[in-house]
């Protein structure tokens, strides 16, 4: 006999310590494995180590189709760097957009205050010289 959702009892006590520890470990490892900066750093390390091995004979190996492990390491590093770039660029774009929005708000505030400031302050000596020259 299948039990319905209405008949299920809700837990009133928290999960056991081992279950909570397992959940926290799982989320920690998952967040580390999906980290954009970790992917980017790993990609750079793989790419540079593969290039270090293949830099002298890269074009000769590719033209002769003599591919080795260092070529695969370079490709894996390149893919890791490429896969991390969209998340990094999204973060940078969000940072720059928020800065631009704040500057636009400050510019609007300054433009509203500008006529009042010009009317209330006396002209500077440079403005007097320009008026006299005209």
C-alpha angles and dihedrals in degrees: 000000000000117000119226124228091251093059096051116105119234118232112252096183125064123256117274118273095252091053092050091047091049091050093049092047090049094051092045094052091044093051090047093049092049094045112132094211092050090052091048094048092046090049092051092049093048093045094050094045091049092047090049090058097042104033096100098047103022099118094038091051094048094047091049092042091236098146122180138183092274090062090054091048089054092051092047091050092049091050092049092051092048093048092052096048099077093056092045093048091048089055093047092046091052090050094050094043092053090049091050092048091051091049091050091051091050091047091052090049091049093048091053091051095042100084092048092050094050093050095048101047125071119245117270121242090256090056090050091053091050091050092049092049091052 
